[in-house]
Amino acid sequence: MKNFGRALADAFGFWPLLLVATLCAVGNGAIWGLNIGALFPVIKVTMVGESLQDWVEGEIAESKVRIAAIEREMIDVRNNAAPGVDPAIQLELLQSRRNAEQAGLDSSLKIQPYVEKYLPKDPFQTVLYVMLGVLCCTVLKHVFQFANTAIVALIAARITRRIQTKIFSKALRLDQASFAGYTSSGFVAHITYTTNMLSNGITSVYGGAVREPLKLASCLIGAAIICPRLLLLTMVVVPVVFGLLYVVSRSLKRVCQSLLERAMGLHHVMLESLNNIRTVQAYCREDHEQERFDKATLDMQRFTMRIVSFNALNRPLTELLALGMMSTAIVAGSYLVMNRATDIFGIQITSQPLGPASMIVFFGMLVGASDPVRKLASVIDGINTGAVAANLLYPMLDQSSRITESDDAVTTSRPHRSLKLEGIHFAYDDSNPILRDVSLEIPHGSTVAVVGANGSGKSSMINLLCRFYDPQAGRVCLDDADIRLMKIKDLRSRIALVTQNTELFNEDLYYNIGYGVAGATREQILAAAKAAHAESFIENELPQRYETVIGQDGHRLSGGQRQRIALARALIRDPDILILDEATSQIDVESERLIFDTIRDQCQHRTVFFVTHRQGMLDIADIVLRFEGQQISVEPGPKAAGNQRSDRAAA
């Protein structure tokens, strides 16, 4: 419950709303008990046919008579104590009865002036006035309840939105390794499903868990005013029922935890299938994906039914509590009224016999208490699910990114003079090292071809350069500045990355190209498109040109067109380091030629890394980095060799 407590504490950020909601709950609870208590004068005048003024006068007179009788009995005990009987005990009991009678007399004397002044003397008018008052109070009670429900829902919605924002922010800023542990489907499930469960829990606490106990308390207080010991007797079943509720609640929490795990699995299957819909259809695997989805939803169904079953147990248990209290009250109260008794099995319950009117109102108070008790079952359900949701959300929100920034950030000139890898050792897991003791230096302005077999570490080096991961040993430097000591924004603002899997947005081309620089102007976008050789197909092949919405991941464009848009997005940054990770591996020859020309045109004033398997791409390389056996060998590229031959020929 610790994490759920943090969610509840967030509500204090909206303390004015929370205060109003609490006051509304208090008003709702007070009126709930007051309406039931109003039955007393109605029953009294209808059963006896006397006015309340006469009834109060009669109560005062009867109380004085009973007090006088008790005082005479106390005098007799003092003067004529029976042999072998301690008079002190008898006197103490009599004094207790006298104090109770005196308290009743004092109450009657206090209310007598108000009864005389404000209530009619005619019995029928008394009933009419009381019922009109009950009607007005009921309307006010529902106003309080509506306000309480609406305000609590608003607070829960704001807290939920705040947490959803934090989750999304965490997903955007979390390091790649930690992100992979949750996956995008896990974040989607938490944002859409888990936060709603937390919202229900918050609503249950600040709504039902405040409002319903106050209603219950008002009824129990009213019953205690009539006969506190009889109320205590009716509550003998409470410990047993609450013990059973505790057992059910613990089981419900475990099932809710499993349900959330199944929900994330469902989101994973659903998003994976829909995001890879071309592959699914191309390989005729629709039936297979349908089976996966059906299995995931079946698991959800099973756990949902288990939750429904446990929730269904809460209701009969709470109703058992209410019924047990009522049954005990009816049996004990009937015995006291019918026999004009004040004790049961020798245990004193009341100082004087209870009348039928008092007992009927006592029963009414217990009936009124049964409604909030029944509704508390739903409150318990909400709290349990909210607690489970909080236990999933807050540890994720507390998780720190492994990619951290130094408090004393350093920087270097722009553009830098060289990029260095010094004694780099890197592995995604300790049992499978990718790079071992790698050192090299790349002068700024170099065009670097990165070649090697799949899994040899090419993309890993790119991940280190962009600081998506940190090496286990060694350091990556711009000039002499370790990039781990630089601000992440400072480092990544110098780098532009284009991968083989183009990630484009379902927006127009202005948005997708301008995404590389915040606040990019139209002129910058057009210049970047021209530099990436994308201008021609945009102007001639797209009906709305730069305002064309290209669909999710740019599916309305060809592979080569998508890559040129991604390249334009990179070039608009005017980066010091341009990285193309297999950017030409999945495109046509013409698009490859255009990208080849772009790299050649753009390599004069920046360092260009391009990962490739194509021999023809090496012609523009100054340096070739060859990855093999966890090592990197540095070779002069064809361009550098050609320049050396030209220099010798000129000499």
N, C-alpha and C positions, 0 to 999 in steps of 0.2 A: 504493500500500500504506500510505500515511500514515494514512488514515482507518481502515483495517482495524487498524492498529497501535493506534489509540485504543481500538477495541473490545477488543482483546486486553489492553490496559493496564487496562481496567475490571475484568478478572478478578482483578487484584491486590487489589481491595477485598475479595475472598473468599480472602485468602492462606492461611489455615489449611487450607481445603478444597483449594486448589491445591497446597499442600505435600504433603498426604496423597496426592493423585492422582499427583503426580510421584514420590513414594517408591514407590507401587504400580507405576508404570511402570518404575522402575529395577529393582524386584524381579522384575517380569515379564520384563524383558530379560535380567537376569543368569541367571535360571533357564532361560530359553530356550537360551542358549549352553551352560550347565552340563549340561543334559540331553543335548545332542549330544556334548559332551566325554566324558560317561560311557560312550559307546560304545567308547572306547579300551580300557579294561580288559576289557570283554566280548569284543571282537574278539581281544585279545591272548591271553586264556586259552583261547578256543575254537579259535583257529588253531594255537597252540603247545601248549596243554594244560599249561602250567606256572602255578604260583601267582604272584600279583603280588609276593609277597616275593622269590621266586626271580628274577622278571623285573627287579625293582629292583636286586637284588644283581648280576645279570648286566650291567645297564646301568652300574653303578658300576665293575665290573671292566673292561668294554670301554672305558669313558671313560678310565680310568687307563692302559690299554694304548695307546690312541690318543694321549694326551697325551705319554706316554713316547716314542712313535715320532716325534711331531712335534719333541720336544726334541732327539732324536738327529739328526734331519734338520737342525735349526737349527745344531747343532754342526758337522755336515759342511759346511754352507754357509759357516760362518765359517772353517773350516780348509782347505777344498778348493774355493775359489771358481773357477768356470769362467772361462777367459779371455774378456774382452770383455763379461762379464755383471756388472751392478752387484749385489753381494750385499745391499745395503740393501733393494732392492725385494723380493728373495726372502724376506729375513728378515721384512719387514713383512707379506707374505702369510701366512707361516708363523705369525707371532705372532697374526694375526687368527684363523687356524684354531684355534690353541691357546686363545685367549680364549673362542671359541665352545664348545670342548670343556669348558673349565673351568666355564663357566656351566652347561652341561648336567650336569656332575658335581656342582656345588654344589646344583642343584635336586634331583637324585636323593638326595643326602645329607640334604637338609632333609625330604623327604617319607618317607624310609625309616622313621624311628621311628613315624610315624603309620600307615603301611602295616602295620608289624609289630604295632602295638598294636590297631588297630581292624578290620582286614580279615581274613577267614578265610583259612587256608592252602589249603583245598580249592578247586580251580578252579570246581566247580559251585556251591558255596556263594557264591563270589565273584560269579558271574553272578547268582545269586538275590538277594543283598544289593543289588547295584548296581541291578537292575531294580526292586526294591521302593523303593529310594531315588528312582529316576526317577519311579515312580508317585506317591509322596508329593509330590515336587517339582512334578509336573504339576498335581496338585490345588491346591497352593499357588499355582502360576502362574495358574490360572484364577480363584482367589479374588482375586489381585491385579488381574487383567484386569477382572473384574466390578466390583470396587471403583473402579478407575480410570475405567471407562466410566460408571458410575452417578454418580460425583462430578463428572466433567466435564460430563455431561448436566445435572446440577443447576446447576452454575455457568453454563452456557450459557443455561439456562431463566431464571435470575435476571437475567442481563444482558439477555436479550431482553425480559423483562417490564419491566425498568427503562427500556429504550429505547422500548418501546411506550407506557409511561406518559409519557415525555418527548414523544413525538410527539403524543399526545392532548393533553397540556398545551400544546404549541406551537400546535396547531390551535385550541384554545380561546382563546388569548391573542394570536394573530397578528392583525395589522391586516387589514381587509377586502380591501384591494387585493392583499396578498400571499397571503391565503387563496384568493382567486379564481384566482391563478396556479397553485396546486396542485389546487384543487377538492376537494370532499369525497371523490370517488372516488379521487383520488390519495392522500389520507391513509389511506383504507381499505385501498388496495393496499399501502401501506408498512407499516401496522400488522399486516396479516394475512399478507402474502406476502414482502415484502422482509426483514422481521425474521426470518422463518424461515430465509431463505437465509443471513443473518448468523449465526444460531444454528448452522447446519450448518458454517459456516466456523470458528467458535470451537471447536466440538466437534472438528473435524478437526485444529486446531492443538494444543489441549491434550490431545487424545486420541491420534489416530493419529500426528500429527507429533512427538509426544514418545515414545510407546510404540514405534512401529515402528522409528524410527532407533536406539533403545536396543537392541532385539532384533537389528537389523542390526549394530550396533557390537559386541555381545557375540560374534556369530559371526565377524566379521572379526578381532576381537582373538584369538579362539581359533585361527583360521587363521594369523594372524601369529605366534603362539607356535610353531606347527609349522614354518612356513617363510615368513618375511616377504617374501623376494624373489619367491617363486613367487606369493604373493598380489598383489604389485605387478604382476607380469606378467599376471595374469588380469584386471586392471582397465584394460587398454589400450582397451577398448570404451566405458568410462564417459564420456569427454568427448563422443564422437559422439552417444550416446543422450541425454545431458542437453541437448545442443544442440537435438536434435529435440523433446524435451519442452518446452523453452523456447518454441520456435516455436508448438507446439500450444497451450500455456498462454496466450500472448498472443492468439491467435485465439479461444480459448474465452472470455476476458474480454470481448472485443468482442461476441460473440454473447450472452453473459449480459446485457450492458447493453441490447441490443435486446430481449431477452426480457422484462426488467423493464418497459421502455417499453410493450411489447405487453400486459403484465399490467395496467398502469394503464389502458390503453385498454379492455381487457375489463371492468374494474370500472366504468369510466365508462359504457359502453354498458349494462351490466347494471343498475346503480343508476338510471340515467336512465329506462330503460324501466319498471322495477318501481315507481319512485316516481311515475311519471306513468301508471300503469296505467289509470286512468279515461279519460284522453285517448286512449290507445292503443286501448282497446276501443270508445270512443265513435266514433272515426273509422275503425274496422275496419282498423287498421294493424298487426295482429298479425303478418302475413306479413312486412311491412317490417322490424319490429323483430327478427323471427326471422332475417332475412337479415343484419342488422347484427351480431347476436350470432354467427351462423355464421361470418361473415367474421372477426370478432375472434378466435374460437376457432381458426379455420384458421390465422391468423397465429401464434397461440400454438403450435399444433401444429408448424408449419414450423420455428420457432426452437427448439422443444424437441427436434425431431429433429436439428437441427444440433448442439445441445449433446450429445445422445446420441452423435452421430458423432464429435465431438472427444473425448468421454470414452472412446469405444471405441478411439480411437487411442492414448490414454494407456496402456491395458492391454497391448497388444502391444509397445509401446515398452519398458515396464518389464520385460516378460517377455523381450524381446530382450536387455536388459541382463543379466538373470539367466542366460539361456541362453548368451550370449557369454562370461560369466565362467566358467560351468561347462565349456563346450567347451574354452576355453583351458586351464583347470586339468586337465581329463582328458587332453588331448593332451600337455601339458608334463609333468604328473605321471607319466603312463604311461611316457614316455621316460626319465625319471629313475629310476623304479623298475626297469623292465625291463633297463636298461643299467647299473644301479648307478652312474649318472653323478652328478656334482655341478654340471655346467654345461651350458648349451644355447648352441650357436654361439659357444663361447668365453666366454660370459658366466656367471660363477659364480652359481648359484642357491642352493646349500646347501653348508655346510662338510663334510658327510658324506652318504653315500647315504641316501635315505629308505627305510624299510621299508614293506611293504604295509599294516600296521596304521595307521601314521601317515598314509599317503596316503588311506586310506579315511576316517579321521576328518576329514582336510582337506577331502575331497569332501563329507562330511556337514555341515561348517561352511558350505560354500558353498550346499548345498541349503537349510540352515536360513536363510541370508541371502536366498535367493530369495523366501521367503514375505513378509517385511516389504517387500522391494522391490516385489513385486506389489501389496501393499496400499497402498503409497505413491501409487499411481495414483489411488485414491479420495481420499486425503488432498489431493493436488494439485487434484482437482476441487473439493473443498469449500473449499479456500483461495481458489481463483479466484472462485467464486461469492460467497463471503463478502466478498472484497475489492470486488467490483462492488456488492454490497448496501451496504457501508459508504460507498462513494463517493456513493451516492444519499442515504443517511440522514443522515450527519453534516453535509454542507453545509446541509440543511434545518434540522437542529437548531441550527446555528450562526447561522441567519438571524435578524436582530433585527427586531422589530416597528417599523414606521415611526411608530407611536403610542407615544411615550416619555414618561416622567414626569421632572419636574425634581427635582433633589436638594433644592432649597429650595422645597418645596411651599407654596403659599398657599391660603387659603380665604376665604370670605366668610360673612356672616350668613345664617341660614336662618330664614325665607325671604329670598331676595335682594330688592332693591328694584327692579331692572330688568335686562333682558337686552339686550345691545348687539351689533350687528355693525358693525365699523369698517373700512371700506375693503377689504372682502372680495373677493379674486380667487380663483376655484376652477375647476379643470379636472381631469378624470380622465386626460386626456392633453393635452399642450401645444398640439396642433393643433385642439382642440375645446373652447374655454372655455365654461363653464356659467354662471358668475356673474362679473361684472366691476364692480369698484369699488362694491360694495354697502354702504351704511351705513343703519342704522335702530336704533330703540330701542323696546323693548316693556316697559311698566311691569308689575310683578308684579300678578297678579290679573286680567290682561286675558284675554279670550276672542278668539282670533285665527283668522280663517278664511284659509286659504292656497289660492289659486286660480290657475289658469293652464293652458296647454296641456300635453299630455304632452311630456316632455323639456325643459321650460322651466326646471327647476332646483328644483322643490318638494321632491322627496325628497333632493336634494343638500343643501339647507339643513338638513333633518332630520338627515342624516348628519353635518353639521358641528356641530349642536347636541349630538348624542350623542357627538361626537368619535370616530366611526368613521373619519373622514378629517380631515386638517388642511388648511386653506387654503394656497395658495401665497403669498398676501400678505394682510395685514390680520389682524384677530383677532376672536374671539368672546369676550365678557366677561359674567360675572355681576357686576353692579355694576362695579367697576373691576378685577376680577381676571380676567386672561386665563385661559381654561379650560385652556390648554396648560401652565400653571404649577400647576394643581390636581391632586391625586391623582385618578386615573381613578375609583376607587371612590367618592370623595367627590362627584365630578361626577355619575356615573350613579346614585348613590343618591338624587339629587334629581329624577330623570327617570323617567317610566314611558312605555313605547312600545307602541302597539297598531297593527299593520299590517293591510293587507287580506288578506295570506296568513297566517292564524293558524297559529302554530307551537305545537301542543299535544303532550303526551306520552302514550304508551300506558299511562297510570296512571289512578287514580280522580280524582274532582273535588277531593277534599281536597288531593291532591298538586298538581294543576294550578293551582288558585287559590292555594294556599299557597306555590307556587314563587316568588311575587313577593317574599317575605320569609323569610329563613332562620329556622326555628323558629316559624313562624306558629301561633297557637293556634286551636282550633276556633271560638272566639267571633269572632276576627278574620276567619276564612274565611267564616263565616255572614254577618257584617256586610258584607263586601265583595261577596258574592253578592247580598245584598239591595240594596246601593247600585247594582249593575250591572243590576238588574231581571232577575237570573237565578234568584232564589229560587223563583219560581212554577213554571217548567218543571222545575226540579230536583226539587221536592217532589211535583209532580203527574204528571210524565210519565216519570220515570226510575224503574225498579223498585227499584233499590238506592240511590236518591237520591245523596248525596254520595260513596258508596262505589262508584258505577258506574264501571267501567273504560271509557274512551271510545274506545279504539283508536288506531292510529297517526294522528297529526295530527287526532285527534278525529273520525274518519270516521263514528262512530256518532251524531253530532249533526248537526243542520241547520246551514247557514251562519250564520244569525242566532244560534243557540245557541252556536256556537263563538266568535263575536265577543263575545258577552256574557260568556263564561267568560274570554276574553282580557282584556276590560275589567275584570272582577273581579280578575284577577291584577294588573292595573296599579293599581287603586284600593287594594288592600291595602298597597301601598307608602306610601300617603299622600304622593304626590310633590308637589314644588313646581311641577314642569312636567309636564303630561300632554299627550302627543303622540298624535294619532290620524291615521295616514297612510292615507287612503282606506279607513278602517275601515268605512264604510257602503256601499261601492261594489258589493258583491256579495251583499247581503242583501235580505230581503223588507221590505215597507212597515211591517209591525207591529214587526219587530225594529229597523228604522231609527228608528221613533218612540220606542221604549224607550231606544235609545242616545242619541237627541236629548234625551230627558228626563234621562238620566244626566248628559250633558254640562252641561245647564242647572243641574242640582242641585249639581254638583261644581265649578263654576267660580268660586264665591265666594272661596275661599281659596287658589287656585292659578292659575298661568298655563296656559291650555289652547290648544294649537295643533291645529287639525283641517284636514287636506288634503281638499278635496272638489270635486266637479264639480256638486253638486246645489244649485240656487239656494235651495231651502227651508232648507238648513242655515245660510245666512248670517244668518237672522233673529236668532240668538243671539250674533252676533259684535260685539265692540266695535271691532275693527280688522280690515280686510281687506288682506292682502298679495297683490298681484297681480303674478305673474311673467310677464315678457314681454321678449324681446330681451336676455337676459343681465342684466336690471335688475329691481329690485323697487320697485313703487310702493306707498305706504302710504295707505290710504283709511279714513275712519271707517266702521264697520259700521252696519247698520240698528239694532242695539241702542243704540249710542252716539247715533245721530241721534234715536231715539225718546226717549232720556233727555233730550236737549237740548230737544225739543219740550215734554216734560212740565215741564221747568224753566221754559220761557217761559210756558207756560199758567198755572203756579202763580204766576209773577210778575204 
